[in-house]
Amino acid sequence: MITHLKRRKVRKSVTNIARQLRSTVMSPEGVSLDNWRFSQEVSRKELTRMILLHGLPLSIVDYEGF
């Protein structure tokens, strides 16, 4: 039980660090370093762009793991 609690404490600190990491963000002005935030709208637009750019079938979103 003590080992479990120690591991949990370490994992919690790693998770907190990961949340604070910065990522590169592509913008019309170039690449910038910014905090990462999930946006459903941006994800939807990027998915649409990917499907059109690569000529993928719309059914790709029905595949397992997507």
ABEGO torsion letter per residue (X at the ends): XAAAAAAAAAAAAAAAAAAABBBBBBBAAEBBBBBBBBBAAAAAAAAAAAAAAAGBBAAAAABBGX
